[in-house]
Amino acid sequence: MNQGIFTHRRPVIALMTDFGLSDGYTGVMKGVIVNITPEAHIIDITHAIDPQNILSGAWILASVYRYFPGFETSSPSQGSNDLPPTQPSQRAGTVFVCVVDPGVGSSRGAIALSAGKWFFVGPDNGLFSYVLAEQPVHSACMLSNPAYHLSRVSSTFHGRDIFAPAAAHLARGVALNELGTPIDPATLQRFDLPRPVRREGAIDGYIVHIDHFGNLISNIPLTMIPDLFNRPQVRASFPNSGVEVSNRKRFFSEGSDDGQPFLYVDSSGYIGIAVRNGNAAQVLSIGYGAPITLVISA
């Protein structure tokens, strides 16, 4: 009974772009998808990534993809125990279509890859850097087979003409290697991701995301300072501006609403700085990429 319920789940196609919502770009991608795979459940991650900000898109994707359903792996008897299934009736996982693509029309590749339990489709420009660092990559291909493109491919809108069709075909059960030429996953473009550095009495990192509320999210995970709220003193220092923040709060509602910035842990498990009912980025005049140092008392 449970097996039958599972095999009839709808495949998920998750969209993430920098297109915004004022034009028809996102809507037409959805139209292309449902023309090919009408049963697909389409979920919008966001379309408000800062235009052309590939690193920001990579971070947002990294913070969300694990929460989406993954594909079942094939059984060892099928000879591919670490690859997602290829039968359409088993397609119950997620295909991510990610388009932050300032190089559209250039020589940058258009790719699809199977990594971990999911498929990812988009430009080969570093957008999948965190995924590639965190998940085993089972296979990858260039989207070079025109049978899985729209009949007319523009030089400026591969999201509609190449990426959306490829994702829809994957979701309906087309094998990854049918979409185009296989490529070595080691050749995929990766950013040199900013990583936090621990030194005596401090951790150095960067602001890697500013969310809709103006909260400043660093690349310093709570795992590097699990006793953040029990230490006698921890302060965040921004060396380029001289700004320092020493207040700490576990919850946004904790304490009085004094308009002062405070350290907290964001929902993805990273150290952030917020202002209750305010915008920390504006209050502190801190921007994306700013270096941050956590100074930790003994």
Phi and psi in degrees as a GROMACS rama.xvg file:
@    title "Ramachandran Plot"
@    xaxis  label "Phi"
@    yaxis  label "Psi"
@TYPE xy
-65.2564  -34.8594  ASN-2
-62.0125  -42.7072  GLN-3
-64.052  -39.1542  GLY-4
-62.3748  -42.2309  ILE-5
-64.1888  -45.2175  PHE-6
-69.9496  -12.4183  THR-7
-101.87  8.81811  HIS-8
-65.0858  148.267  ARG-9
-79.0689  139.175  ARG-10
-67.0057  148.471  PRO-11
-106.188  133.491  VAL-12
-121.031  117.384  ILE-13
-105.08  129.396  ALA-14
-107.453  134.604  LEU-15
-140.058  121.438  MET-16
-145.685  175.033  THR-17
-108.945  25.7888  ASP-18
-77.4657  -19.9954  PHE-19
71.1151  -173.755  GLY-20
-122.437  5.31631  LEU-21
-84.1813  -15.3656  SER-22
-113.532  -179.91  ASP-23
-93.5109  12.3313  GLY-24
-62.0444  -46.6937  TYR-25
-67.6396  -43.4448  THR-26
-61.5213  -40.1228  GLY-27
-70.7736  -30.8111  VAL-28
-62.2392  -40.8836  MET-29
-65.7121  -38.0174  LYS-30
-61.2735  -42.3042  GLY-31
-61.3053  -43.905  VAL-32
-61.8884  -48.9263  ILE-33
-72.9594  -21.2983  VAL-34
-66.1454  -29.8627  ASN-35
-93.7838  -44.2689  ILE-36
-131.537  80.2712  THR-37
-62.9266  -21.7547  PRO-38
-83.6033  -2.92837  GLU-39
-63.7458  139.093  ALA-40
-96.2959  109.829  HIS-41
-95.1239  128.024  ILE-42
-121.559  131.7  ILE-43
-89.6182  117.738  ASP-44
-74.3635  -60.4803  ILE-45
-167.846  153.27  THR-46
-124.93  19.8623  HIS-47
-113.509  21.7482  ALA-48
-62.0326  139.424  ILE-49
-53.8802  133.447  ASP-50
-51.1579  129.86  PRO-51
66.7855  8.27297  GLN-52
-87.3219  85.1688  ASN-53
-64.6776  -41.7308  ILE-54
-63.1169  -39.8307  LEU-55
-63.725  -42.8982  SER-56
-61.6294  -40.604  GLY-57
-61.5253  -40.1782  ALA-58
-67.0026  -44.7844  TRP-59
-62.0993  -44.434  ILE-60
-58.4811  -43.8712  LEU-61
-62.0803  -30.3745  ALA-62
-80.8781  -10.5936  SER-63
-122.754  -25.7419  VAL-64
-63.4005  -30.5308  TYR-65
-66.2258  -18.9702  ARG-66
-86.0161  -1.27365  TYR-67
-97.6326  151.918  PHE-68
-62.3038  140.238  PRO-69
-100.92  164.648  GLY-70
-77.8647  146.792  PHE-71
-66.348  143.972  GLU-72
-85.3995  152.801  THR-73
-71.3315  153.565  SER-74
-75.2837  154.269  SER-75
-56.0898  -30.5279  PRO-76
-66.243  -19.8971  SER-77
-84.2238  -5.9388  GLN-78
83.1992  7.88429  GLY-79
-147.445  68.5956  SER-80
-74.5417  -3.39181  ASN-81
-121.591  18.1621  ASP-82
-115.055  145.712  LEU-83
-60.6785  155.572  PRO-84
-68.7253  161.214  PRO-85
-114.729  -6.38663  THR-86
-78.7521  131.511  GLN-87
-54.7016  -35.8978  PRO-88
-67.1187  -17.5803  SER-89
-97.1492  -2.24434  GLN-90
-73.169  88.9895  ARG-91
-126.386  12.8276  ALA-92
-100.523  -152.948  GLY-93
-123.994  134.383  THR-94
-108.558  122.102  VAL-95
-94.4143  125.745  PHE-96
-107.995  112.396  VAL-97
-122.353  119.763  CYS-98
-130.388  96.3082  VAL-99
-128.294  100.101  VAL-100
-138.416  67.0829  ASP-101
-63.7984  -15.2425  PRO-102
-98.1034  15.7876  GLY-103
-56.5752  134.878  VAL-104
89.1592  -8.16291  GLY-105
-93.289  -164.375  SER-106
-82.2327  -0.886259  SER-107
-61.8279  146.563  ARG-108
-78.8342  154.331  GLY-109
-106.704  122.625  ALA-110
-132.003  161.56  ILE-111
-134.127  143.997  ALA-112
-143.74  151.75  LEU-113
-105.632  115.55  SER-114
-135.998  130.121  ALA-115
59.2442  -126.125  GLY-116
-101.75  10.3563  LYS-117
-130.955  165.507  TRP-118
-109.84  147.3  PHE-119
-132.596  134.593  PHE-120
-130.026  133.903  VAL-121
165.137  -167.979  GLY-122
-76.9013  147.207  PRO-123
-88.8336  76.3932  ASP-124
-133.154  16.5476  ASN-125
100.299  -4.40787  GLY-126
-61.3087  -25.4352  LEU-127
-102.038  21.1167  PHE-128
-58.1141  -46.21  SER-129
-66.7274  -40.9393  TYR-130
-59.6187  -45.4274  VAL-131
-64.184  -31.046  LEU-132
-78.2226  -25.2861  ALA-133
-103.955  -21.8546  GLU-134
-124.162  148.56  GLN-135
-68.3671  134.514  PRO-136
-98.3095  115.514  VAL-137
-80.8948  -39.299  HIS-138
-165.759  161.032  SER-139
-151.655  155.352  ALA-140
-149.596  156.132  CYS-141
-80.0261  139.714  MET-142
-83.1173  70.9424  LEU-143
-104.948  -2.32736  SER-144
-89.6649  109.81  ASN-145
-65.7068  -13.6808  PRO-146
-64.2627  -19.9984  ALA-147
-113.059  22.0937  TYR-148
-109.3  168.294  HIS-149
-68.0831  160.166  LEU-150
-63.9345  -30.1252  SER-151
-119.451  125.582  ARG-152
-112.303  118.78  VAL-153
-80.3692  164.117  SER-154
-86.9144  -4.35228  SER-155
-123.287  -2.99472  THR-156
-139.802  67.4345  PHE-157
-71.9078  -20.8525  HIS-158
-57.0377  -44.2498  GLY-159
-78.1577  -43.7014  ARG-160
-90.9176  -23.5501  ASP-161
-124.362  -53.153  ILE-162
-69.6197  -46.4438  PHE-163
-62.4519  -46.8206  ALA-164
-61.0744  -42.1858  PRO-165
-60.5331  -44.9277  ALA-166
-62.6784  -41.8841  ALA-167
-63.4388  -40.4159  ALA-168
-68.9503  -39.4109  HIS-169
-58.7792  -44.657  LEU-170
-65.1234  -27.2297  ALA-171
-91.5141  -0.709008  ARG-172
115.009  3.27489  GLY-173
-68.1648  134.769  VAL-174
-68.8175  145.465  ALA-175
-55.6113  -42.2663  LEU-176
-71.1479  -7.8639  ASN-177
-82.1765  -16.405  GLU-178
-78.085  -15.7368  LEU-179
163.851  -163.476  GLY-180
-74.9059  125.366  THR-181
-61.7467  145.474  PRO-182
-132.289  155.656  ILE-183
-72.4043  120.24  ASP-184
-55.7052  -25.373  PRO-185
-66.0274  -18.372  ALA-186
-89.9389  -5.07251  THR-187
-66.225  145.629  LEU-188
-69.3224  134.925  GLN-189
-135.205  140.644  ARG-190
-79.675  151.986  PHE-191
-77.6281  90.5361  ASP-192
-64.6455  134.969  LEU-193
-67.271  123.571  PRO-194
-117.178  142.855  ARG-195
-69.5407  150.229  PRO-196
-124.41  125.817  VAL-197
-92.0548  133.786  ARG-198
-135.534  174.727  ARG-199
-58.9746  117.629  GLU-200
76.0226  10.1939  GLY-201
-160.569  159.556  ALA-202
-131.438  126.246  ILE-203
-100.31  134.377  ASP-204
-151.585  -161.07  GLY-205
-140.997  157.381  TYR-206
-81.2036  115.981  ILE-207
-108.327  -5.25021  VAL-208
-160.114  142.284  HIS-209
-123.618  116.081  ILE-210
-83.2434  -177.996  ASP-211
-57.9421  -28.5117  HIS-212
-89.6147  -1.66772  PHE-213
86.3915  9.80061  GLY-214
-70.6092  137.13  ASN-215
-94.7102  116.826  LEU-216
-105.932  124.414  ILE-217
-93.0004  171.686  SER-218
-94.5468  18.3373  ASN-219
-94.8044  111.873  ILE-220
-78.6358  153.072  PRO-221
-58.7417  -27.6191  LEU-222
-61.0914  -20.3931  THR-223
-81.8612  -17.1921  MET-224
-148.218  68.4372  ILE-225
-63.321  -20.9479  PRO-226
-98.281  32.5335  ASP-227
-49.3499  -43.1099  LEU-228
-90.2271  -1.55224  PHE-229
-108.311  -12.8067  ASN-230
-66.5815  146.541  ARG-231
-57.6411  -38.3046  PRO-232
-154.826  134.157  GLN-233
-139.375  131.525  VAL-234
-133.244  146.107  ARG-235
-98.1346  130.61  ALA-236
-121.368  133.724  SER-237
-106.621  98.4606  PHE-238
-62.3737  -26.5471  PRO-239
-76.4406  -18.364  ASN-240
-124.672  -10.7294  SER-241
79.2422  4.96115  GLY-242
-74.3056  139.004  VAL-243
-132.589  143.888  GLU-244
-132.312  125.223  VAL-245
-121.803  -14.0798  SER-246
-68.0122  147.189  ASN-247
-131.753  140.864  ARG-248
-142.162  136.722  LYS-249
-77.9313  -31.8538  ARG-250
-131.49  151.059  PHE-251
-63.8537  -29.8192  PHE-252
-87.112  -1.40497  SER-253
-71.4133  132.937  GLU-254
73.4863  -168.887  GLY-255
-82.9096  156.284  SER-256
-89.7124  82.7902  ASP-257
-99.0204  3.53628  ASP-258
74.1498  9.11904  GLY-259
-92.5642  140.615  GLN-260
-67.9405  151.982  PRO-261
-147.398  156.304  PHE-262
-81.305  140.975  LEU-263
-151.272  178.169  TYR-264
-112.989  121.601  VAL-265
-76.8789  172.714  ASP-266
-66.2607  -14.8881  SER-267
-93.9491  0.425116  SER-268
90.9892  21.6846  GLY-269
-115.691  152.561  TYR-270
-71.4197  130.355  ILE-271
-132.098  173.054  GLY-272
-129.428  131.065  ILE-273
-135.496  165.183  ALA-274
-125.657  122.657  VAL-275
-61.1308  125.972  ARG-276
58.1781  26.7332  ASN-277
-145.793  -175.779  GLY-278
-117.95  104.655  ASN-279
-63.5907  -38.1571  ALA-280
-60.8935  -40.2459  ALA-281
-75.7249  -43.2229  GLN-282
-60.5698  -40.9914  VAL-283
-95.8778  -6.7711  LEU-284
54.545  46.4058  SER-285
-111.821  135.959  ILE-286
-117.066  177.324  GLY-287
-58.281  134.777  TYR-288
87.7193  -1.59884  GLY-289
-65.4684  134.385  ALA-290
-69.4633  143.765  PRO-291
-135.708  142.01  ILE-292
-125.485  126.277  THR-293
-90.6297  116.966  LEU-294
-97.4606  123.027  VAL-295
-116.183  129.41  ILE-296
-77.9386  159.74  SER-297
